[in-house]
């Protein structure tokens, strides 16, 4: 049996207000057909801009459809990072922690990585300065492109409708 959750319960899930047992039950059970739409509705209500959210992309990030049909990555604050088919991180503000002093700002002494072997890259939204992602990579490693969703297939084969 598919359990249907209320909009308030899904909001509490998004906000981290549910007990672990309920989170586990919600995430491991079959999803009711309306859950994605309810989730998108909640996300849409929480942003000040009007472009429709097609897919949540990460904390504070969404793939949205602009009026001209372009699909872009957009932050809560409205800052646009460009096409969802390109790596949004290349348009973010980046802080690289690659010295003992910088790493010790967030790790206790002797608990951080060796900066000759690894650096931390912190990606921030240039519009609101929200921290969007952190990468731990060897120095000189290319910027990681996390994933490229196939929006058309997701909508057509998973949601059984065309991409808006």
Phi and psi in radians as a Rosetta constraint file:
Dihedral C 1 N 2 CA 2 C 2 CIRCULARHARMONIC -1.532 0.35
Dihedral N 2 CA 2 C 2 N 3 CIRCULARHARMONIC 2.147 0.35
Dihedral C 2 N 3 CA 3 C 3 CIRCULARHARMONIC -1.552 0.35
Dihedral N 3 CA 3 C 3 N 4 CIRCULARHARMONIC 2.315 0.35
Dihedral C 3 N 4 CA 4 C 4 CIRCULARHARMONIC -1.733 0.35
Dihedral N 4 CA 4 C 4 N 5 CIRCULARHARMONIC 2.307 0.35
Dihedral C 4 N 5 CA 5 C 5 CIRCULARHARMONIC -1.866 0.35
Dihedral N 5 CA 5 C 5 N 6 CIRCULARHARMONIC 2.577 0.35
Dihedral C 5 N 6 CA 6 C 6 CIRCULARHARMONIC -1.298 0.35
Dihedral N 6 CA 6 C 6 N 7 CIRCULARHARMONIC 2.850 0.35
Dihedral C 6 N 7 CA 7 C 7 CIRCULARHARMONIC -1.040 0.35
Dihedral N 7 CA 7 C 7 N 8 CIRCULARHARMONIC -0.680 0.35
Dihedral C 7 N 8 CA 8 C 8 CIRCULARHARMONIC -1.127 0.35
Dihedral N 8 CA 8 C 8 N 9 CIRCULARHARMONIC -0.693 0.35
Dihedral C 8 N 9 CA 9 C 9 CIRCULARHARMONIC -1.163 0.35
Dihedral N 9 CA 9 C 9 N 10 CIRCULARHARMONIC -0.666 0.35
Dihedral C 9 N 10 CA 10 C 10 CIRCULARHARMONIC -1.211 0.35
Dihedral N 10 CA 10 C 10 N 11 CIRCULARHARMONIC -0.660 0.35
Dihedral C 10 N 11 CA 11 C 11 CIRCULARHARMONIC -1.067 0.35
Dihedral N 11 CA 11 C 11 N 12 CIRCULARHARMONIC -0.746 0.35
Dihedral C 11 N 12 CA 12 C 12 CIRCULARHARMONIC -1.127 0.35
Dihedral N 12 CA 12 C 12 N 13 CIRCULARHARMONIC -0.600 0.35
Dihedral C 12 N 13 CA 13 C 13 CIRCULARHARMONIC -1.104 0.35
Dihedral N 13 CA 13 C 13 N 14 CIRCULARHARMONIC -0.846 0.35
Dihedral C 13 N 14 CA 14 C 14 CIRCULARHARMONIC -1.028 0.35
Dihedral N 14 CA 14 C 14 N 15 CIRCULARHARMONIC -0.708 0.35
Dihedral C 14 N 15 CA 15 C 15 CIRCULARHARMONIC -1.481 0.35
Dihedral N 15 CA 15 C 15 N 16 CIRCULARHARMONIC -0.009 0.35
Dihedral C 15 N 16 CA 16 C 16 CIRCULARHARMONIC 1.248 0.35
Dihedral N 16 CA 16 C 16 N 17 CIRCULARHARMONIC 0.543 0.35
Dihedral C 16 N 17 CA 17 C 17 CIRCULARHARMONIC -1.791 0.35
Dihedral N 17 CA 17 C 17 N 18 CIRCULARHARMONIC 0.027 0.35
Dihedral C 17 N 18 CA 18 C 18 CIRCULARHARMONIC -1.654 0.35
Dihedral N 18 CA 18 C 18 N 19 CIRCULARHARMONIC 2.607 0.35
Dihedral C 18 N 19 CA 19 C 19 CIRCULARHARMONIC -1.183 0.35
Dihedral N 19 CA 19 C 19 N 20 CIRCULARHARMONIC 2.650 0.35
Dihedral C 19 N 20 CA 20 C 20 CIRCULARHARMONIC -0.949 0.35
Dihedral N 20 CA 20 C 20 N 21 CIRCULARHARMONIC -0.684 0.35
Dihedral C 20 N 21 CA 21 C 21 CIRCULARHARMONIC -1.061 0.35
Dihedral N 21 CA 21 C 21 N 22 CIRCULARHARMONIC -0.673 0.35
Dihedral C 21 N 22 CA 22 C 22 CIRCULARHARMONIC -1.288 0.35
Dihedral N 22 CA 22 C 22 N 23 CIRCULARHARMONIC -0.677 0.35
Dihedral C 22 N 23 CA 23 C 23 CIRCULARHARMONIC -1.032 0.35
Dihedral N 23 CA 23 C 23 N 24 CIRCULARHARMONIC -0.814 0.35
Dihedral C 23 N 24 CA 24 C 24 CIRCULARHARMONIC -1.042 0.35
Dihedral N 24 CA 24 C 24 N 25 CIRCULARHARMONIC -0.788 0.35
Dihedral C 24 N 25 CA 25 C 25 CIRCULARHARMONIC -1.098 0.35
Dihedral N 25 CA 25 C 25 N 26 CIRCULARHARMONIC -0.768 0.35
Dihedral C 25 N 26 CA 26 C 26 CIRCULARHARMONIC -1.128 0.35
Dihedral N 26 CA 26 C 26 N 27 CIRCULARHARMONIC -0.740 0.35
Dihedral C 26 N 27 CA 27 C 27 CIRCULARHARMONIC -1.378 0.35
Dihedral N 27 CA 27 C 27 N 28 CIRCULARHARMONIC -0.450 0.35
Dihedral C 27 N 28 CA 28 C 28 CIRCULARHARMONIC -1.706 0.35
Dihedral N 28 CA 28 C 28 N 29 CIRCULARHARMONIC -0.148 0.35
Dihedral C 28 N 29 CA 29 C 29 CIRCULARHARMONIC -1.599 0.35
Dihedral N 29 CA 29 C 29 N 30 CIRCULARHARMONIC 2.906 0.35
Dihedral C 29 N 30 CA 30 C 30 CIRCULARHARMONIC -1.080 0.35
Dihedral N 30 CA 30 C 30 N 31 CIRCULARHARMONIC 2.492 0.35
Dihedral C 30 N 31 CA 31 C 31 CIRCULARHARMONIC -1.538 0.35
Dihedral N 31 CA 31 C 31 N 32 CIRCULARHARMONIC 2.412 0.35
Dihedral C 31 N 32 CA 32 C 32 CIRCULARHARMONIC -1.241 0.35
Dihedral N 32 CA 32 C 32 N 33 CIRCULARHARMONIC 2.638 0.35
Dihedral C 32 N 33 CA 33 C 33 CIRCULARHARMONIC -1.046 0.35
Dihedral N 33 CA 33 C 33 N 34 CIRCULARHARMONIC -0.416 0.35
Dihedral C 33 N 34 CA 34 C 34 CIRCULARHARMONIC -1.649 0.35
Dihedral N 34 CA 34 C 34 N 35 CIRCULARHARMONIC -0.064 0.35
Dihedral C 34 N 35 CA 35 C 35 CIRCULARHARMONIC -1.091 0.35
Dihedral N 35 CA 35 C 35 N 36 CIRCULARHARMONIC -0.755 0.35
Dihedral C 35 N 36 CA 36 C 36 CIRCULARHARMONIC -1.066 0.35
Dihedral N 36 CA 36 C 36 N 37 CIRCULARHARMONIC -0.771 0.35
Dihedral C 36 N 37 CA 37 C 37 CIRCULARHARMONIC -1.104 0.35
Dihedral N 37 CA 37 C 37 N 38 CIRCULARHARMONIC -0.677 0.35
Dihedral C 37 N 38 CA 38 C 38 CIRCULARHARMONIC -1.140 0.35
Dihedral N 38 CA 38 C 38 N 39 CIRCULARHARMONIC -0.740 0.35
Dihedral C 38 N 39 CA 39 C 39 CIRCULARHARMONIC -1.054 0.35
Dihedral N 39 CA 39 C 39 N 40 CIRCULARHARMONIC -0.836 0.35
Dihedral C 39 N 40 CA 40 C 40 CIRCULARHARMONIC -1.095 0.35
Dihedral N 40 CA 40 C 40 N 41 CIRCULARHARMONIC -0.722 0.35
Dihedral C 40 N 41 CA 41 C 41 CIRCULARHARMONIC -1.019 0.35
Dihedral N 41 CA 41 C 41 N 42 CIRCULARHARMONIC -0.773 0.35
Dihedral C 41 N 42 CA 42 C 42 CIRCULARHARMONIC -1.105 0.35
Dihedral N 42 CA 42 C 42 N 43 CIRCULARHARMONIC -0.821 0.35
Dihedral C 42 N 43 CA 43 C 43 CIRCULARHARMONIC -1.059 0.35
Dihedral N 43 CA 43 C 43 N 44 CIRCULARHARMONIC -0.744 0.35
Dihedral C 43 N 44 CA 44 C 44 CIRCULARHARMONIC -1.083 0.35
Dihedral N 44 CA 44 C 44 N 45 CIRCULARHARMONIC -0.693 0.35
Dihedral C 44 N 45 CA 45 C 45 CIRCULARHARMONIC -1.154 0.35
Dihedral N 45 CA 45 C 45 N 46 CIRCULARHARMONIC -0.398 0.35
Dihedral C 45 N 46 CA 46 C 46 CIRCULARHARMONIC -1.573 0.35
Dihedral N 46 CA 46 C 46 N 47 CIRCULARHARMONIC -0.099 0.35
Dihedral C 46 N 47 CA 47 C 47 CIRCULARHARMONIC -1.910 0.35
Dihedral N 47 CA 47 C 47 N 48 CIRCULARHARMONIC 2.737 0.35
Dihedral C 47 N 48 CA 48 C 48 CIRCULARHARMONIC -1.597 0.35
Dihedral N 48 CA 48 C 48 N 49 CIRCULARHARMONIC -0.185 0.35
Dihedral C 48 N 49 CA 49 C 49 CIRCULARHARMONIC -1.665 0.35
Dihedral N 49 CA 49 C 49 N 50 CIRCULARHARMONIC 2.876 0.35
Dihedral C 49 N 50 CA 50 C 50 CIRCULARHARMONIC -1.796 0.35
Dihedral N 50 CA 50 C 50 N 51 CIRCULARHARMONIC -0.260 0.35
Dihedral C 50 N 51 CA 51 C 51 CIRCULARHARMONIC -1.016 0.35
Dihedral N 51 CA 51 C 51 N 52 CIRCULARHARMONIC 2.416 0.35
Dihedral C 51 N 52 CA 52 C 52 CIRCULARHARMONIC -1.219 0.35
Dihedral N 52 CA 52 C 52 N 53 CIRCULARHARMONIC 2.349 0.35
Dihedral C 52 N 53 CA 53 C 53 CIRCULARHARMONIC -1.304 0.35
Dihedral N 53 CA 53 C 53 N 54 CIRCULARHARMONIC 2.154 0.35
Dihedral C 53 N 54 CA 54 C 54 CIRCULARHARMONIC -1.615 0.35
Dihedral N 54 CA 54 C 54 N 55 CIRCULARHARMONIC -0.625 0.35
Dihedral C 54 N 55 CA 55 C 55 CIRCULARHARMONIC -2.811 0.35
Dihedral N 55 CA 55 C 55 N 56 CIRCULARHARMONIC 2.320 0.35
Dihedral C 55 N 56 CA 56 C 56 CIRCULARHARMONIC -1.182 0.35
Dihedral N 56 CA 56 C 56 N 57 CIRCULARHARMONIC 2.475 0.35
Dihedral C 56 N 57 CA 57 C 57 CIRCULARHARMONIC -2.035 0.35
Dihedral N 57 CA 57 C 57 N 58 CIRCULARHARMONIC -0.306 0.35
Dihedral C 57 N 58 CA 58 C 58 CIRCULARHARMONIC 2.953 0.35
Dihedral N 58 CA 58 C 58 N 59 CIRCULARHARMONIC -3.116 0.35
Dihedral C 58 N 59 CA 59 C 59 CIRCULARHARMONIC -1.069 0.35
Dihedral N 59 CA 59 C 59 N 60 CIRCULARHARMONIC 2.161 0.35
Dihedral C 59 N 60 CA 60 C 60 CIRCULARHARMONIC 1.276 0.35
Dihedral N 60 CA 60 C 60 N 61 CIRCULARHARMONIC -0.015 0.35
Dihedral C 60 N 61 CA 61 C 61 CIRCULARHARMONIC -2.056 0.35
Dihedral N 61 CA 61 C 61 N 62 CIRCULARHARMONIC 2.544 0.35
Dihedral C 61 N 62 CA 62 C 62 CIRCULARHARMONIC -2.473 0.35
Dihedral N 62 CA 62 C 62 N 63 CIRCULARHARMONIC 2.678 0.35
Dihedral C 62 N 63 CA 63 C 63 CIRCULARHARMONIC -1.700 0.35
Dihedral N 63 CA 63 C 63 N 64 CIRCULARHARMONIC 2.175 0.35
Dihedral C 63 N 64 CA 64 C 64 CIRCULARHARMONIC -2.177 0.35
Dihedral N 64 CA 64 C 64 N 65 CIRCULARHARMONIC 2.767 0.35
Dihedral C 64 N 65 CA 65 C 65 CIRCULARHARMONIC -1.817 0.35
Dihedral N 65 CA 65 C 65 N 66 CIRCULARHARMONIC 2.076 0.35
Dihedral C 65 N 66 CA 66 C 66 CIRCULARHARMONIC -1.370 0.35
Dihedral N 66 CA 66 C 66 N 67 CIRCULARHARMONIC 2.902 0.35
Dihedral C 66 N 67 CA 67 C 67 CIRCULARHARMONIC -1.019 0.35
Dihedral N 67 CA 67 C 67 N 68 CIRCULARHARMONIC -0.573 0.35
Dihedral C 67 N 68 CA 68 C 68 CIRCULARHARMONIC -1.479 0.35
Dihedral N 68 CA 68 C 68 N 69 CIRCULARHARMONIC 0.073 0.35
Dihedral C 68 N 69 CA 69 C 69 CIRCULARHARMONIC 1.677 0.35
Dihedral N 69 CA 69 C 69 N 70 CIRCULARHARMONIC -0.230 0.35
Dihedral C 69 N 70 CA 70 C 70 CIRCULARHARMONIC -1.093 0.35
Dihedral N 70 CA 70 C 70 N 71 CIRCULARHARMONIC 2.556 0.35
Dihedral C 70 N 71 CA 71 C 71 CIRCULARHARMONIC -1.951 0.35
Dihedral N 71 CA 71 C 71 N 72 CIRCULARHARMONIC 2.078 0.35
Dihedral C 71 N 72 CA 72 C 72 CIRCULARHARMONIC -2.234 0.35
Dihedral N 72 CA 72 C 72 N 73 CIRCULARHARMONIC 2.814 0.35
Dihedral C 72 N 73 CA 73 C 73 CIRCULARHARMONIC -1.562 0.35
Dihedral N 73 CA 73 C 73 N 74 CIRCULARHARMONIC 2.265 0.35
Dihedral C 73 N 74 CA 74 C 74 CIRCULARHARMONIC -2.348 0.35
Dihedral N 74 CA 74 C 74 N 75 CIRCULARHARMONIC 2.514 0.35
Dihedral C 74 N 75 CA 75 C 75 CIRCULARHARMONIC -1.583 0.35
Dihedral N 75 CA 75 C 75 N 76 CIRCULARHARMONIC 2.824 0.35
Dihedral C 75 N 76 CA 76 C 76 CIRCULARHARMONIC -0.796 0.35
Dihedral N 76 CA 76 C 76 N 77 CIRCULARHARMONIC -0.742 0.35
Dihedral C 76 N 77 CA 77 C 77 CIRCULARHARMONIC -1.311 0.35
Dihedral N 77 CA 77 C 77 N 78 CIRCULARHARMONIC -0.207 0.35
Dihedral C 77 N 78 CA 78 C 78 CIRCULARHARMONIC 1.854 0.35
Dihedral N 78 CA 78 C 78 N 79 CIRCULARHARMONIC -0.162 0.35
Dihedral C 78 N 79 CA 79 C 79 CIRCULARHARMONIC -1.127 0.35
Dihedral N 79 CA 79 C 79 N 80 CIRCULARHARMONIC 2.337 0.35
Dihedral C 79 N 80 CA 80 C 80 CIRCULARHARMONIC -1.808 0.35
Dihedral N 80 CA 80 C 80 N 81 CIRCULARHARMONIC 2.362 0.35
Dihedral C 80 N 81 CA 81 C 81 CIRCULARHARMONIC -1.772 0.35
Dihedral N 81 CA 81 C 81 N 82 CIRCULARHARMONIC 0.003 0.35
Dihedral C 81 N 82 CA 82 C 82 CIRCULARHARMONIC 1.813 0.35
Dihedral N 82 CA 82 C 82 N 83 CIRCULARHARMONIC -3.006 0.35
Dihedral C 82 N 83 CA 83 C 83 CIRCULARHARMONIC -0.960 0.35
Dihedral N 83 CA 83 C 83 N 84 CIRCULARHARMONIC 2.446 0.35
Dihedral C 83 N 84 CA 84 C 84 CIRCULARHARMONIC -1.170 0.35
Dihedral N 84 CA 84 C 84 N 85 CIRCULARHARMONIC -0.269 0.35
Dihedral C 84 N 85 CA 85 C 85 CIRCULARHARMONIC -1.467 0.35
Dihedral N 85 CA 85 C 85 N 86 CIRCULARHARMONIC -0.055 0.35
Dihedral C 85 N 86 CA 86 C 86 CIRCULARHARMONIC -2.019 0.35
Dihedral N 86 CA 86 C 86 N 87 CIRCULARHARMONIC 2.758 0.35
Dihedral C 86 N 87 CA 87 C 87 CIRCULARHARMONIC -1.260 0.35
Dihedral N 87 CA 87 C 87 N 88 CIRCULARHARMONIC 1.924 0.35
Dihedral C 87 N 88 CA 88 C 88 CIRCULARHARMONIC -1.026 0.35
Dihedral N 88 CA 88 C 88 N 89 CIRCULARHARMONIC -0.501 0.35
Dihedral C 88 N 89 CA 89 C 89 CIRCULARHARMONIC -1.080 0.35
Dihedral N 89 CA 89 C 89 N 90 CIRCULARHARMONIC -0.435 0.35
Dihedral C 89 N 90 CA 90 C 90 CIRCULARHARMONIC -1.215 0.35
Dihedral N 90 CA 90 C 90 N 91 CIRCULARHARMONIC -0.236 0.35
Dihedral C 90 N 91 CA 91 C 91 CIRCULARHARMONIC -1.955 0.35
Dihedral N 91 CA 91 C 91 N 92 CIRCULARHARMONIC 0.211 0.35
Dihedral C 91 N 92 CA 92 C 92 CIRCULARHARMONIC -1.676 0.35
Dihedral N 92 CA 92 C 92 N 93 CIRCULARHARMONIC 2.862 0.35
Dihedral C 92 N 93 CA 93 C 93 CIRCULARHARMONIC -1.447 0.35
Dihedral N 93 CA 93 C 93 N 94 CIRCULARHARMONIC 2.368 0.35
Dihedral C 93 N 94 CA 94 C 94 CIRCULARHARMONIC -2.171 0.35
Dihedral N 94 CA 94 C 94 N 95 CIRCULARHARMONIC 2.331 0.35
Dihedral C 94 N 95 CA 95 C 95 CIRCULARHARMONIC -2.005 0.35
Dihedral N 95 CA 95 C 95 N 96 CIRCULARHARMONIC 2.237 0.35
Dihedral C 95 N 96 CA 96 C 96 CIRCULARHARMONIC -1.903 0.35
Dihedral N 96 CA 96 C 96 N 97 CIRCULARHARMONIC 2.143 0.35
Dihedral C 96 N 97 CA 97 C 97 CIRCULARHARMONIC -1.717 0.35
Dihedral N 97 CA 97 C 97 N 98 CIRCULARHARMONIC 1.914 0.35
Dihedral C 97 N 98 CA 98 C 98 CIRCULARHARMONIC -2.443 0.35
Dihedral N 98 CA 98 C 98 N 99 CIRCULARHARMONIC 0.436 0.35
Dihedral C 98 N 99 CA 99 C 99 CIRCULARHARMONIC -2.291 0.35
Dihedral N 99 CA 99 C 99 N 100 CIRCULARHARMONIC 2.767 0.35
Dihedral C 99 N 100 CA 100 C 100 CIRCULARHARMONIC -0.980 0.35
Dihedral N 100 CA 100 C 100 N 101 CIRCULARHARMONIC -0.763 0.35
Dihedral C 100 N 101 CA 101 C 101 CIRCULARHARMONIC -1.067 0.35
Dihedral N 101 CA 101 C 101 N 102 CIRCULARHARMONIC -0.801 0.35
Dihedral C 101 N 102 CA 102 C 102 CIRCULARHARMONIC -1.164 0.35
Dihedral N 102 CA 102 C 102 N 103 CIRCULARHARMONIC -0.678 0.35
Dihedral C 102 N 103 CA 103 C 103 CIRCULARHARMONIC -1.225 0.35
Dihedral N 103 CA 103 C 103 N 104 CIRCULARHARMONIC -0.560 0.35
Dihedral C 103 N 104 CA 104 C 104 CIRCULARHARMONIC -1.307 0.35
Dihedral N 104 CA 104 C 104 N 105 CIRCULARHARMONIC -0.138 0.35
Dihedral C 104 N 105 CA 105 C 105 CIRCULARHARMONIC -1.214 0.35
Dihedral N 105 CA 105 C 105 N 106 CIRCULARHARMONIC -0.396 0.35
Dihedral C 105 N 106 CA 106 C 106 CIRCULARHARMONIC -2.135 0.35
Dihedral N 106 CA 106 C 106 N 107 CIRCULARHARMONIC -0.256 0.35
Dihedral C 106 N 107 CA 107 C 107 CIRCULARHARMONIC -2.118 0.35
Dihedral N 107 CA 107 C 107 N 108 CIRCULARHARMONIC 2.546 0.35
Dihedral C 107 N 108 CA 108 C 108 CIRCULARHARMONIC -1.115 0.35
Dihedral N 108 CA 108 C 108 N 109 CIRCULARHARMONIC 2.746 0.35
Dihedral C 108 N 109 CA 109 C 109 CIRCULARHARMONIC -0.958 0.35
Dihedral N 109 CA 109 C 109 N 110 CIRCULARHARMONIC 2.398 0.35
Dihedral C 109 N 110 CA 110 C 110 CIRCULARHARMONIC 1.245 0.35
Dihedral N 110 CA 110 C 110 N 111 CIRCULARHARMONIC 0.121 0.35
Dihedral C 110 N 111 CA 111 C 111 CIRCULARHARMONIC -1.925 0.35
Dihedral N 111 CA 111 C 111 N 112 CIRCULARHARMONIC -0.007 0.35
Dihedral C 111 N 112 CA 112 C 112 CIRCULARHARMONIC -1.726 0.35
Dihedral N 112 CA 112 C 112 N 113 CIRCULARHARMONIC 2.970 0.35
Dihedral C 112 N 113 CA 113 C 113 CIRCULARHARMONIC -1.276 0.35
Dihedral N 113 CA 113 C 113 N 114 CIRCULARHARMONIC 2.912 0.35
Dihedral C 113 N 114 CA 114 C 114 CIRCULARHARMONIC -1.413 0.35
Dihedral N 114 CA 114 C 114 N 115 CIRCULARHARMONIC 2.036 0.35
Dihedral C 114 N 115 CA 115 C 115 CIRCULARHARMONIC -1.117 0.35
Dihedral N 115 CA 115 C 115 N 116 CIRCULARHARMONIC -0.243 0.35
Dihedral C 115 N 116 CA 116 C 116 CIRCULARHARMONIC -1.380 0.35
Dihedral N 116 CA 116 C 116 N 117 CIRCULARHARMONIC -0.287 0.35
Dihedral C 116 N 117 CA 117 C 117 CIRCULARHARMONIC -1.910 0.35
Dihedral N 117 CA 117 C 117 N 118 CIRCULARHARMONIC -0.415 0.35
Dihedral C 117 N 118 CA 118 C 118 CIRCULARHARMONIC -2.675 0.35
Dihedral N 118 CA 118 C 118 N 119 CIRCULARHARMONIC 2.569 0.35
Dihedral C 118 N 119 CA 119 C 119 CIRCULARHARMONIC -2.266 0.35
Dihedral N 119 CA 119 C 119 N 120 CIRCULARHARMONIC 2.737 0.35
Dihedral C 119 N 120 CA 120 C 120 CIRCULARHARMONIC -1.838 0.35
Dihedral N 120 CA 120 C 120 N 121 CIRCULARHARMONIC 2.274 0.35
Dihedral C 120 N 121 CA 121 C 121 CIRCULARHARMONIC -1.952 0.35
Dihedral N 121 CA 121 C 121 N 122 CIRCULARHARMONIC 2.116 0.35
Dihedral C 121 N 122 CA 122 C 122 CIRCULARHARMONIC -1.855 0.35
Dihedral N 122 CA 122 C 122 N 123 CIRCULARHARMONIC 2.171 0.35
Dihedral C 122 N 123 CA 123 C 123 CIRCULARHARMONIC -1.832 0.35
Dihedral N 123 CA 123 C 123 N 124 CIRCULARHARMONIC 2.164 0.35
Dihedral C 123 N 124 CA 124 C 124 CIRCULARHARMONIC -2.072 0.35
Dihedral N 124 CA 124 C 124 N 125 CIRCULARHARMONIC 2.623 0.35
Dihedral C 124 N 125 CA 125 C 125 CIRCULARHARMONIC -1.300 0.35
Dihedral N 125 CA 125 C 125 N 126 CIRCULARHARMONIC 2.205 0.35
Dihedral C 125 N 126 CA 126 C 126 CIRCULARHARMONIC -1.189 0.35
Dihedral N 126 CA 126 C 126 N 127 CIRCULARHARMONIC -0.269 0.35
Dihedral C 126 N 127 CA 127 C 127 CIRCULARHARMONIC -1.462 0.35
Dihedral N 127 CA 127 C 127 N 128 CIRCULARHARMONIC -0.729 0.35
Dihedral C 127 N 128 CA 128 C 128 CIRCULARHARMONIC -2.224 0.35
Dihedral N 128 CA 128 C 128 N 129 CIRCULARHARMONIC -0.082 0.35
Dihedral C 128 N 129 CA 129 C 129 CIRCULARHARMONIC 1.131 0.35
Dihedral N 129 CA 129 C 129 N 130 CIRCULARHARMONIC 0.419 0.35
Dihedral C 129 N 130 CA 130 C 130 CIRCULARHARMONIC -1.188 0.35
Dihedral N 130 CA 130 C 130 N 131 CIRCULARHARMONIC 2.417 0.35
Dihedral C 130 N 131 CA 131 C 131 CIRCULARHARMONIC -1.323 0.35
Dihedral N 131 CA 131 C 131 N 132 CIRCULARHARMONIC 2.121 0.35
Dihedral C 131 N 132 CA 132 C 132 CIRCULARHARMONIC -1.784 0.35
Dihedral N 132 CA 132 C 132 N 133 CIRCULARHARMONIC -0.570 0.35
Dihedral C 132 N 133 CA 133 C 133 CIRCULARHARMONIC -2.904 0.35
Dihedral N 133 CA 133 C 133 N 134 CIRCULARHARMONIC 2.738 0.35
Dihedral C 133 N 134 CA 134 C 134 CIRCULARHARMONIC -2.300 0.35
Dihedral N 134 CA 134 C 134 N 135 CIRCULARHARMONIC 2.329 0.35
Dihedral C 134 N 135 CA 135 C 135 CIRCULARHARMONIC -2.004 0.35
Dihedral N 135 CA 135 C 135 N 136 CIRCULARHARMONIC 2.437 0.35
Dihedral C 135 N 136 CA 136 C 136 CIRCULARHARMONIC -1.981 0.35
Dihedral N 136 CA 136 C 136 N 137 CIRCULARHARMONIC 1.877 0.35
Dihedral C 136 N 137 CA 137 C 137 CIRCULARHARMONIC -2.442 0.35
Dihedral N 137 CA 137 C 137 N 138 CIRCULARHARMONIC 2.809 0.35
Dihedral C 137 N 138 CA 138 C 138 CIRCULARHARMONIC -1.136 0.35
Dihedral N 138 CA 138 C 138 N 139 CIRCULARHARMONIC 2.598 0.35
Dihedral C 138 N 139 CA 139 C 139 CIRCULARHARMONIC -0.968 0.35
Dihedral N 139 CA 139 C 139 N 140 CIRCULARHARMONIC 2.362 0.35
Dihedral C 139 N 140 CA 140 C 140 CIRCULARHARMONIC 1.495 0.35
Dihedral N 140 CA 140 C 140 N 141 CIRCULARHARMONIC -0.082 0.35
Dihedral C 140 N 141 CA 141 C 141 CIRCULARHARMONIC -1.166 0.35
Dihedral N 141 CA 141 C 141 N 142 CIRCULARHARMONIC 2.467 0.35
Dihedral C 141 N 142 CA 142 C 142 CIRCULARHARMONIC -1.089 0.35
Dihedral N 142 CA 142 C 142 N 143 CIRCULARHARMONIC 2.694 0.35
Dihedral C 142 N 143 CA 143 C 143 CIRCULARHARMONIC -1.073 0.35
Dihedral N 143 CA 143 C 143 N 144 CIRCULARHARMONIC 2.262 0.35
Dihedral C 143 N 144 CA 144 C 144 CIRCULARHARMONIC -1.356 0.35
Dihedral N 144 CA 144 C 144 N 145 CIRCULARHARMONIC 2.246 0.35
Dihedral C 144 N 145 CA 145 C 145 CIRCULARHARMONIC -1.683 0.35
Dihedral N 145 CA 145 C 145 N 146 CIRCULARHARMONIC 1.797 0.35
Dihedral C 145 N 146 CA 146 C 146 CIRCULARHARMONIC -1.036 0.35
Dihedral N 146 CA 146 C 146 N 147 CIRCULARHARMONIC -0.920 0.35
Dihedral C 146 N 147 CA 147 C 147 CIRCULARHARMONIC -2.911 0.35
Dihedral N 147 CA 147 C 147 N 148 CIRCULARHARMONIC 2.709 0.35
Dihedral C 147 N 148 CA 148 C 148 CIRCULARHARMONIC -2.137 0.35
Dihedral N 148 CA 148 C 148 N 149 CIRCULARHARMONIC 1.743 0.35
Dihedral C 148 N 149 CA 149 C 149 CIRCULARHARMONIC -1.206 0.35
Dihedral N 149 CA 149 C 149 N 150 CIRCULARHARMONIC 2.538 0.35
Dihedral C 149 N 150 CA 150 C 150 CIRCULARHARMONIC -1.636 0.35
Dihedral N 150 CA 150 C 150 N 151 CIRCULARHARMONIC 1.532 0.35
Dihedral C 150 N 151 CA 151 C 151 CIRCULARHARMONIC -1.033 0.35
Dihedral N 151 CA 151 C 151 N 152 CIRCULARHARMONIC -0.784 0.35
Dihedral C 151 N 152 CA 152 C 152 CIRCULARHARMONIC -1.060 0.35
Dihedral N 152 CA 152 C 152 N 153 CIRCULARHARMONIC -0.811 0.35
Dihedral C 152 N 153 CA 153 C 153 CIRCULARHARMONIC -1.146 0.35
Dihedral N 153 CA 153 C 153 N 154 CIRCULARHARMONIC -0.722 0.35
Dihedral C 153 N 154 CA 154 C 154 CIRCULARHARMONIC -1.021 0.35
Dihedral N 154 CA 154 C 154 N 155 CIRCULARHARMONIC -0.866 0.35
Dihedral C 154 N 155 CA 155 C 155 CIRCULARHARMONIC -1.162 0.35
Dihedral N 155 CA 155 C 155 N 156 CIRCULARHARMONIC -0.795 0.35
Dihedral C 155 N 156 CA 156 C 156 CIRCULARHARMONIC -1.244 0.35
Dihedral N 156 CA 156 C 156 N 157 CIRCULARHARMONIC -0.819 0.35
Dihedral C 156 N 157 CA 157 C 157 CIRCULARHARMONIC -1.653 0.35
Dihedral N 157 CA 157 C 157 N 158 CIRCULARHARMONIC -0.438 0.35
Dihedral C 157 N 158 CA 158 C 158 CIRCULARHARMONIC -1.725 0.35
Dihedral N 158 CA 158 C 158 N 159 CIRCULARHARMONIC -0.695 0.35
Dihedral C 158 N 159 CA 159 C 159 CIRCULARHARMONIC -1.716 0.35
Dihedral N 159 CA 159 C 159 N 160 CIRCULARHARMONIC -0.153 0.35
Dihedral C 159 N 160 CA 160 C 160 CIRCULARHARMONIC 1.048 0.35
Dihedral N 160 CA 160 C 160 N 161 CIRCULARHARMONIC 0.762 0.35
Dihedral C 160 N 161 CA 161 C 161 CIRCULARHARMONIC -2.767 0.35
Dihedral N 161 CA 161 C 161 N 162 CIRCULARHARMONIC 2.925 0.35
Dihedral C 161 N 162 CA 162 C 162 CIRCULARHARMONIC -1.389 0.35
Dihedral N 162 CA 162 C 162 N 163 CIRCULARHARMONIC 2.647 0.35
Dihedral C 162 N 163 CA 163 C 163 CIRCULARHARMONIC -1.089 0.35
Dihedral N 163 CA 163 C 163 N 164 CIRCULARHARMONIC 2.259 0.35
